[in-house]
Amino acid sequence: MDRGFKDLKVYKLAYRLAMEIFEISKSFPKTETYSLTDQVRRSSRSVCANIGEGYRKRKYPKHFSSKMTDADGECSETTVWLDFAKDCTFIDIATHKKLDDDYSEVGRMLGSMICNPEKFLPKQTS
């Protein structure tokens, strides 16, 4: 069964990472609840949301590319928040490296989607 954007490798990875960030951020200090914790959760979830929104508009390649560009921007924002989490010693260096590497992979996949929107056009039915 075709599940649309939920079958995309990039969506699956971004969703897994957002859930991982959610779990990790539970241990952030309470003083960060409305700042770093909220920001990193929002940006990581927004990667997924933009992929879903863009995929639904894939019959319009420019709109699709625009939403994937938004997802890529949120991906970059997430890595900035992760840098802060590491430098504030809320996450260890190994966790930061793993998440940063995985978000780099998400960014590469999104970059390919941005440059090749025609690969994601809906299948034509006759």
MARPAKOL-916605 format. One record per residue (C-alpha): residue in three letters; x, y, z. Coordinates in steps of 0.25 Angstrom, whole numbers, padded with zeros to 4 digits, always signed. Layout:
BEGIN
AlaXYZ
...
! end
This chain:
BEGIN
Met+0000+0000+0000
Asp+0005+0014-0004
Arg+0006+0023+0008
Gly+0011+0035+0001
Phe+0021+0043+0008
Lys+0022+0034+0019
Asp+0029+0024+0010
Leu+0040+0034+0007
Lys+0053+0030+0013
Val+0056+0045+0016
Tyr+0043+0046+0024
Lys+0045+0033+0032
Leu+0059+0038+0036
Ala+0054+0052+0039
Tyr+0043+0046+0047
Arg+0052+0037+0055
Leu+0061+0048+0058
Ala+0050+0057+0063
Met+0045+0046+0072
Glu+0060+0044+0077
Ile+0061+0059+0080
Phe+0048+0059+0087
Glu+0053+0048+0096
Ile+0067+0054+0098
Ser+0061+0068+0101
Lys+0052+0062+0113
Ser+0065+0063+0121
Phe+0068+0078+0118
Pro+0067+0087+0129
Lys+0054+0093+0133
Thr+0059+0107+0130
Glu+0061+0103+0116
Thr+0046+0098+0114
Tyr+0042+0111+0106
Ser+0055+0113+0099
Leu+0064+0102+0095
Thr+0055+0090+0097
Asp+0043+0097+0090
Gln+0052+0102+0078
Val+0059+0089+0075
Arg+0046+0081+0076
Arg+0039+0090+0067
Ser+0049+0091+0057
Ser+0052+0076+0056
Arg+0037+0074+0055
Ser+0036+0084+0044
Val+0045+0077+0035
Cys+0035+0065+0035
Ala+0023+0075+0033
Asn+0029+0082+0021
Ile+0032+0069+0015
Gly+0018+0064+0016
Glu+0012+0078+0011
Gly+0022+0078-0001
Tyr+0019+0064-0005
Arg+0004+0067-0006
Lys+0007+0078-0015
Arg+0017+0070-0024
Lys+0009+0072-0036
Tyr+0014+0086-0036
Pro+0030+0085-0036
Lys+0033+0099-0032
His+0024+0098-0020
Phe+0029+0084-0017
Ser+0044+0090-0017
Ser+0040+0102-0009
Lys+0034+0093+0002
Met+0046+0084+0002
Thr+0055+0096+0003
Asp+0047+0100+0015
Ala+0049+0086+0021
Asp+0064+0088+0018
Gly+0064+0101+0025
Glu+0058+0095+0038
Cys+0068+0083+0037
Ser+0079+0094+0038
Glu+0072+0101+0049
Thr+0071+0088+0057
Thr+0086+0086+0056
Val+0088+0100+0061
Trp+0080+0097+0073
Leu+0087+0083+0075
Asp+0100+0091+0075
Phe+0095+0100+0086
Ala+0090+0087+0094
Lys+0104+0081+0092
Asp+0112+0094+0096
Cys+0102+0096+0108
Thr+0106+0081+0112
Phe+0091+0077+0111
Ile+0096+0066+0101
Asp+0109+0059+0100
Ile+0118+0060+0088
Ala+0115+0046+0083
Thr+0100+0048+0083
His+0102+0062+0076
Lys+0111+0056+0065
Lys+0101+0045+0062
Leu+0090+0054+0061
Asp+0098+0064+0053
Asp+0102+0053+0043
Asp+0088+0048+0042
Tyr+0083+0063+0039
Ser+0094+0064+0029
Glu+0088+0052+0022
Val+0074+0058+0023
Gly+0080+0071+0016
Arg+0086+0063+0005
Met+0073+0056+0002
Leu+0065+0069+0002
Gly+0076+0075-0007
Ser+0074+0064-0017
Met+0059+0066-0016
Ile+0060+0081-0018
Cys+0069+0079-0030
Asn+0060+0068-0036
Pro+0046+0070-0033
Glu+0041+0063-0046
Lys+0045+0050-0040
Phe+0034+0052-0030
Leu+0023+0056-0039
Pro+0010+0047-0037
Lys+0009+0035-0046
Gln+0000+0038-0058
Thr-0012+0029-0059
Ser-0018+0026-0072
! end
